[in-house]
Amino acid sequence: MYGTKNISFFNFQKEKIKIELNKGNIHADGKKPRTFFVINDPKNISVENTWTYKNGVGGGIYSINFYKDTNIEYLMFLIKQKYKNILN
């Protein structure tokens, strides 16, 4: 957590840790907030999940599964992107 903003959520499961990075919301008129997050994931290990609320606002997260053989340096590369996005 940075100030009052979450950087990521960790869901501990038996075989893996599921990491979720919040993208942010897209307003009904299509405008994105300044801190809207788009991940740079050259290895494509993240999965993008999106939804739309009843009021027309869209939301989304990136899910990353962390197994015991996952490259932790690459994982930190992805998490640092979100952290730097919040700082700007």
C-alpha positions as CSV (number, residue, x, y, z in Angstrom):
1,M,0.0,0.0,0.0
2,Y,1.3,3.5,-0.9
3,G,-0.6,6.1,1.1
4,T,-4.2,5.2,0.6
5,K,-3.7,3.3,-2.7
6,N,-3.3,-0.4,-3.1
7,I,-0.5,-1.6,-5.3
8,S,-1.5,-5.3,-5.3
9,F,-3.5,-8.0,-3.7
10,F,-2.1,-11.4,-2.8
11,N,-4.4,-14.4,-2.6
12,F,-2.5,-17.4,-1.0
13,Q,-3.6,-20.7,-2.4
14,K,-2.3,-24.3,-1.9
15,E,-0.3,-24.5,-5.1
16,K,0.3,-20.8,-5.9
17,I,0.0,-17.2,-4.9
18,K,-2.4,-15.2,-7.1
19,I,-1.4,-11.6,-7.5
20,E,-3.8,-9.0,-8.7
21,L,-2.8,-5.5,-9.9
22,N,-5.7,-3.0,-10.2
23,K,-5.9,-1.3,-13.6
24,G,-8.3,1.4,-12.5
25,N,-11.7,2.5,-13.7
26,I,-12.7,3.8,-17.1
27,H,-15.6,6.4,-16.8
28,A,-18.8,5.9,-18.8
29,D,-17.7,8.7,-21.2
30,G,-14.5,6.7,-22.0
31,K,-12.1,9.0,-20.0
32,K,-9.4,7.3,-18.0
33,P,-7.9,8.7,-14.8
34,R,-4.3,9.9,-14.7
35,T,-3.3,6.8,-12.7
36,F,-4.9,4.3,-15.1
37,F,-2.5,1.3,-15.3
38,V,-1.5,-0.6,-18.4
39,I,1.1,-3.3,-17.8
40,N,4.1,-4.0,-20.0
41,D,4.3,-7.8,-19.9
42,P,6.6,-9.1,-22.7
43,K,6.3,-12.7,-21.4
44,N,2.5,-12.6,-21.2
45,I,2.2,-14.2,-17.8
46,S,-0.6,-11.8,-16.7
47,V,-4.2,-12.3,-17.5
48,E,-6.4,-9.2,-18.0
49,N,-9.9,-9.3,-16.4
50,T,-12.4,-6.5,-17.1
51,W,-16.0,-5.8,-16.2
52,T,-18.6,-3.0,-16.4
53,Y,-20.7,-1.8,-13.5
54,K,-24.4,-0.9,-13.9
55,N,-23.6,2.8,-14.0
56,G,-21.4,2.3,-17.1
57,V,-18.0,2.6,-15.4
58,G,-15.6,-0.1,-16.4
59,G,-13.0,-1.7,-14.1
60,G,-10.2,-4.2,-14.5
61,I,-7.3,-6.1,-12.9
62,Y,-4.3,-8.0,-14.1
63,S,-4.0,-11.5,-12.5
64,I,-0.6,-13.1,-12.2
65,N,-0.1,-16.7,-10.8
66,F,3.1,-17.1,-8.8
67,Y,4.3,-20.7,-8.6
68,K,7.4,-22.0,-7.0
69,D,9.3,-22.0,-10.3
70,T,8.1,-18.5,-11.4
71,N,10.9,-16.0,-12.1
72,I,10.7,-13.7,-9.1
73,E,12.8,-11.0,-10.8
74,Y,10.3,-10.8,-13.6
75,L,7.5,-10.7,-11.2
76,M,9.1,-7.8,-9.3
77,F,9.5,-6.1,-12.7
78,L,5.7,-6.2,-13.2
79,I,4.9,-5.1,-9.6
80,K,7.3,-2.2,-9.8
81,Q,5.5,-0.9,-12.9
82,K,2.3,-0.6,-10.8
83,Y,4.2,1.1,-8.0
84,K,5.8,3.6,-10.4
85,N,2.4,4.3,-11.9
86,I,1.0,5.3,-8.5
87,L,4.0,7.7,-7.9
88,N,3.3,9.7,-11.0
